[in-house]
Amino acid sequence: MENNVNAHEIHPDGLLRLTLFEGQARAFLIESTHLVERARSIHHLSRTATAALGRTLTLTSVLGAMLKGENESVTVRVEGDGPAGLMLAVGKPDGTVKGFVSHPFEDVPRRGEKLDVGGLVGHTGTLTVIKDLRLKDPYIGQVPLVSGEIGEDFAMYFTSSEQTPSLVSVGVLVADEVVSAGGLVIQLMPGASESCIASIENSAGMFMDISKTMRDYHLEGACEQLLTHLEPVVLDRLPVCYRCGCSREKVEDMLMTLGEKELGDMIKEQNGAQVDCHFCNTVRRFSADDLNNLILRLKREGQTNV
């Protein structure tokens, strides 16, 4: 009998938080196949753009998992001199992430058998991480791009901006759709022994093709294949997914912040308004009557701006 069950449904995306060598290091292992496929489908990404944005989303999800407060968030901006333009991703502690690339249809020739992510992103530019920790000012860390391949650039960020020596592996295997995607971040804790450091450094070659490892073994299997010799202890498993979170109600709230005068100008000049979401490609249209209703709400709530 033919089996119509989708293998991806059996193996949902997720992120494992682990300690290694009795707490001398910590690790984040993520399977992000559905997440990246969702981004590819929403933005109609080229293959190389799928790999580039997919890697960025995967590691932004890891950064989100490192946050403590439920209302905190992290925004990653990758701005290189390649044809992709700006890549932006936003992650939260609940495992949700969203993002976009300025030029989703752009592509570049392969580099041998591999997609040339660095060629699409560019080799010169910056990686900026902005953490909203619900304090007065956000934390902002910025490093120059190392290669535009994303994994090396994040490793530079962790080591330079956060002073945390880190091993980073990330990959996306894509055909017409995303076959598999995932990442691994291992970070040394203060006081890690020389033997711990050596074991992790000597294992780096095992982590190189993380997307194929996820394809063959999925999350828990990949943990066993890659990390068993590093004495892993799983602290928890976090579901991860691509989620925008925008809604018509939130857009209405945003429009109301413009005030009565600007809403009135929109009615006179455009007979309404159109708001496009970069993260989910949703287009929301507001008629003149819709905007007049928002003006009435402003008056009722005493928020009229002139």
Summary of the structure (lengths in Angstrom):
residues: 306
radius of gyration: 21.7
end to end distance: 69.7
largest distance: 71.0
contacts: 1014
relative contact order: 0.16
helix: 38%
strand: 29%
